[in-house]
Amino acid sequence: MNNFKKSLVLTLSLIFAVLAVFLPTFPKKSAFAVPQKPESAKGDIPESRAECVLEVSSRRILHEKAANTKLPMASTTKILTAIMIIDDLDLAKKIEIPLQAQGVEGSSVYLKAGEIYSIEELLYGLMLRSGNDCAVALALAHSGSIEAFAHKMNEKAAYLGARDSRFCNPHGLPAAGHYTSARDLALIAAYAMENETFRTIVSTKYYAPRNYQNKNKMLFTFEGAIGVKTGFTTSAGRCLVTSAERGGMKLLSVVLDSPMMYERTAQLLNGAFEKFRLYPLMQAGQTFENCFVMEDFCYPLSDEEKKKLAYKTELLSVLPKEHGEFAGTLSIYLENSLIFSQNLYIM
């Protein structure tokens, strides 16, 4: 090796020696190494401030957290508005948009005073696009004023079993004294989801007549989702009411002030679907001690709970002789708690 080559090799050796001292070393990568998530992406999905999951047909609460806490609920208010309109008004009726419904703050379908809309079209704008202007137009069409409609909202909510709710407006924009609880909202939504027209509206992904795309991402991402409504204000946080059906069981989830409302809702519903199944515990015509029942009864149970059911009959001391006459009662208990009771009739 000539002197030039020796000098070059010596220089390169010195350079590599210096680099080895000052540059950081990196571990060798395994062919099966899983890249780590950044620290900010680690951790569980946060719980909501209040939560409730129930089975629709039985109204059994399967999960709850602070479910009776009074909280603002943003646009999930519109669930009650919509079902009241469906219950009370002719959806084919056309109305002229009043000036009061034009320019309402927040989410809107940009109604103009004097335009003609059907009640049905306004309902789609209310539930798919969360139109606050639609809420005002519908409330006025129903009751003549926001105050009168709010009064009827409170009557309806109380009728449905809501104990911790007070409604001041039809849209959910922040207002002093406008609140609900996760439990109350679940009961209201369960009632609404039993209405075929309501279900059709909230499960619609796209309403062509008015070019409305549904804002509810659960309809597009969650298996079995069939509604219901999103909501957000600064004071209420992110709120979501969702109904989903799998294996013949309909569940309803409510999350209020939920930082990751879609992810948390999916977590809650998936957990409930995994743990519970809807069991037919009684069928119309089924016999018990020479008597029969007239109603079906289904109830959501875990596998462990199903083993703890007990049936108890209480018959009249003197049974009637005519077929179909009242003969006593049949009760079903789960761990000593009564879950259902109905009359027995003689065979």
DAVENSUL-V390367 format. One record per pair of residues at least 4 apart in sequence whose C-alpha atoms are under 7 Angstrom apart, sorted by the first residue. I is the first residue (numbers start at 1). J is the second residue. D is the distance in whole Angstrom. If there is no record, write none. Layout:
<<I:J:D> <I:J:D>>
This chain:
<<1:5:6> <1:6:6> <2:6:6> <3:7:6> <4:8:6> <5:9:6> <6:10:6> <7:11:6> <8:12:6> <9:13:6> <10:14:6> <11:15:6> <12:16:6> <13:17:6> <14:18:6> <15:19:6> <16:20:6> <17:21:7> <18:22:6> <19:23:5> <29:33:7> <37:41:6> <37:42:6> <38:42:7> <45:260:7> <45:264:6> <46:259:7> <46:260:7> <47:258:7> <47:264:7> <48:255:6> <48:256:6> <48:257:6> <48:258:4> <48:259:7> <49:256:6> <49:257:5> <49:258:6> <50:65:5> <50:66:5> <50:67:6> <50:182:6> <50:255:6> <50:256:5> <51:64:5> <51:65:5> <51:66:7> <51:67:6> <51:182:6> <51:254:6> <51:255:5> <51:256:6> <52:63:6> <52:64:4> <52:65:7> <52:67:6> <52:182:6> <52:183:6> <52:186:7> <52:253:6> <52:254:5> <52:255:7> <53:61:6> <53:62:6> <53:63:5> <53:64:6> <53:251:7> <53:252:6> <53:253:4> <53:254:6> <54:59:6> <54:60:5> <54:61:4> <54:62:5> <54:251:6> <54:252:5> <54:253:7> <55:59:5> <55:60:5> <55:61:7> <55:250:6> <55:251:5> <55:252:6> <55:300:7> <56:190:6> <56:250:6> <56:251:6> <56:252:7> <58:299:6> <67:181:6> <67:182:5> <67:183:5> <68:164:7> <68:181:5> <68:182:6> <68:183:6> <69:181:5> <70:164:6> <70:165:7> <70:179:6> <70:180:5> <70:181:5> <71:179:5> <71:180:6> <71:181:6> <72:178:6> <72:179:4> <72:180:6> <72:236:5> <73:77:6> <73:172:7> <73:179:6> <73:180:7> <73:231:7> <73:236:6> <73:239:6> <73:256:7> <74:172:4> <74:173:6> <74:231:5> <74:232:5> <74:233:6> <74:236:6> <75:130:7> <75:171:6> <75:172:5> <75:230:7> <75:231:4> <75:232:7> <76:229:6> <76:230:6> <76:231:5> <76:241:7> <77:81:7> <77:170:7> <77:171:6> <77:172:5> <78:82:6> <78:170:6> <78:171:6> <79:83:6> <79:189:6> <80:84:6> <80:188:7> <81:85:6> <81:170:6> <82:86:6> <82:123:7> <83:87:6> <83:192:6> <83:198:7> <84:88:6> <85:89:5> <85:142:7> <91:118:7> <91:119:5> <91:120:5> <92:118:6> <92:119:6> <92:120:6> <93:118:5> <93:119:6> <94:116:6> <94:117:5> <94:118:4> <94:119:6> <95:116:6> <95:117:6> <95:118:6> <96:114:5> <96:115:6> <96:116:5> <96:117:7> <97:101:7> <97:112:7> <97:113:5> <97:114:5> <97:115:5> <97:116:6> <97:137:6> <98:113:5> <98:114:6> <98:137:7> <99:113:5> <101:133:5> <101:136:5> <101:137:5> <102:111:6> <102:112:5> <102:113:6> <102:133:6> <103:110:7> <104:132:6> <104:133:5> <106:132:7> <107:130:6> <107:131:5> <107:132:6> <108:130:7> <108:131:4> <108:132:5> <108:133:6> <109:125:7> <109:129:7> <109:131:5> <109:133:7> <111:133:7> <117:121:6> <117:122:7> <118:122:6> <119:123:6> <120:124:6> <121:125:6> <122:126:6> <122:134:5> <123:127:6> <124:128:6> <124:201:6> <125:129:5> <125:130:6> <125:131:6> <125:134:6> <125:212:7> <126:130:5> <126:131:5> <126:132:7> <126:134:5> <126:135:6> <127:202:6> <127:229:7> <128:202:7> <128:212:7> <128:213:6> <128:214:4> <128:215:6> <129:212:7> <129:213:7> <129:214:6> <129:215:6> <131:135:6> <132:136:6> <132:171:5> <133:137:6> <134:138:6> <135:139:6> <135:170:6> <135:171:6> <136:140:6> <136:170:7> <137:141:6> <138:142:6> <139:143:6> <139:145:7> <139:146:6> <139:149:6> <139:170:7> <140:144:4> <140:145:5> <140:146:6> <143:148:6> <143:149:5> <144:148:7> <145:149:6> <146:150:6> <146:169:6> <147:151:6> <148:152:6> <149:153:6> <150:154:6> <150:167:6> <150:168:5> <150:169:5> <150:170:7> <151:155:6> <152:156:6> <153:157:6> <153:167:6> <154:158:6> <154:166:6> <154:167:6> <155:159:6> <156:160:6> <157:161:7> <157:162:5> <157:188:7> <158:162:5> <158:163:7> <160:187:7> <160:188:6> <162:184:5> <163:184:7> <164:180:6> <164:181:6> <164:184:7> <165:179:5> <165:180:4> <165:181:6> <165:184:7> <166:177:7> <166:178:5> <166:179:5> <166:180:6> <167:178:5> <167:179:6> <168:175:7> <168:177:7> <168:178:5> <180:184:6> <180:185:7> <181:185:6> <182:186:6> <182:254:6> <182:255:7> <182:256:7> <183:187:6> <184:188:6> <185:189:6> <186:190:6> <186:252:7> <186:253:7> <186:254:6> <187:191:6> <188:192:6> <189:193:6> <190:194:7> <190:252:7> <192:198:6> <193:198:6> <193:199:6> <195:199:6> <196:200:6> <197:201:6> <198:202:6> <199:203:6> <200:204:6> <202:227:5> <202:228:6> <203:226:5> <203:227:5> <205:213:6> <205:214:5> <206:212:6> <206:213:5> <206:214:6> <207:211:6> <207:212:5> <207:213:7> <208:212:7> <216:229:7> <216:230:6> <217:221:6> <218:222:5> <218:225:6> <218:262:7> <219:225:5> <219:226:6> <219:227:7> <224:244:5> <224:245:5> <224:246:6> <225:243:6> <225:244:4> <225:245:7> <226:243:6> <226:244:5> <227:242:6> <227:243:5> <228:241:6> <228:242:5> <228:243:6> <229:240:6> <229:241:5> <229:242:7> <230:239:6> <230:240:5> <230:241:6> <231:238:6> <231:239:5> <231:240:6> <232:236:6> <232:237:5> <232:238:5> <232:239:6> <233:237:6> <236:257:6> <237:257:4> <237:258:7> <238:256:7> <238:257:5> <238:258:5> <238:259:6> <238:261:6> <239:255:6> <239:256:5> <239:257:6> <239:258:6> <239:261:7> <240:254:6> <240:255:5> <240:256:7> <240:261:6> <241:253:6> <241:254:5> <241:255:7> <242:252:6> <242:253:5> <242:254:7> <243:250:7> <243:251:6> <243:252:4> <243:253:6> <244:250:6> <244:251:5> <244:252:7> <245:249:5> <245:250:4> <245:251:6> <246:250:7> <249:278:6> <253:265:7> <253:269:7> <255:261:7> <255:265:7> <260:264:6> <261:265:6> <262:266:6> <263:267:6> <264:268:6> <265:269:6> <266:270:6> <267:271:6> <268:272:6> <269:273:6> <270:274:6> <271:275:6> <272:276:6> <275:302:6> <276:300:6> <276:301:5> <276:302:5> <277:300:5> <277:301:6> <277:302:6> <278:298:6> <278:299:5> <278:300:4> <278:301:6> <279:298:5> <279:299:5> <279:300:6> <279:301:7> <280:297:6> <280:298:4> <280:299:7> <281:297:6> <281:298:5> <281:299:7> <282:286:7> <282:296:5> <282:297:5> <282:298:7> <283:295:6> <283:296:4> <283:297:6> <284:293:6> <284:294:4> <284:295:4> <284:296:5> <285:292:5> <285:293:5> <285:294:6> <286:292:5> <286:293:6> <287:291:5> <287:292:4> <287:293:7> <288:292:6> <290:346:6> <290:347:6> <291:344:6> <291:345:5> <291:346:4> <291:347:5> <292:344:5> <292:345:5> <292:346:6> <292:347:6> <293:343:7> <293:344:5> <293:345:6> <301:305:6> <301:306:6> <302:306:6> <305:309:7> <308:334:6> <308:335:6> <309:332:7> <309:333:6> <309:334:5> <309:335:7> <310:332:6> <310:333:5> <310:334:7> <311:331:6> <311:332:5> <311:333:6> <312:330:6> <312:331:5> <312:332:6> <313:329:6> <313:330:4> <313:331:6> <314:328:5> <314:329:5> <314:330:6> <315:327:6> <315:328:4> <315:329:6> <316:327:6> <316:328:6> <319:327:6> <320:325:6> <320:327:7> <320:346:7> <323:346:5> <323:347:5> <324:345:5> <324:346:5> <324:347:6> <325:345:5> <325:346:6> <326:344:6> <326:345:5> <326:346:6> <327:344:5> <327:345:5> <327:346:6> <328:343:6> <328:344:5> <329:341:7> <329:342:6> <329:343:4> <329:344:5> <330:341:6> <330:342:6> <330:343:6> <330:344:6> <331:340:6> <331:341:4> <331:342:7> <332:338:6> <332:339:6> <332:340:5> <332:341:6> <333:337:5> <333:338:4> <333:339:6> <334:338:6> <334:339:7>>
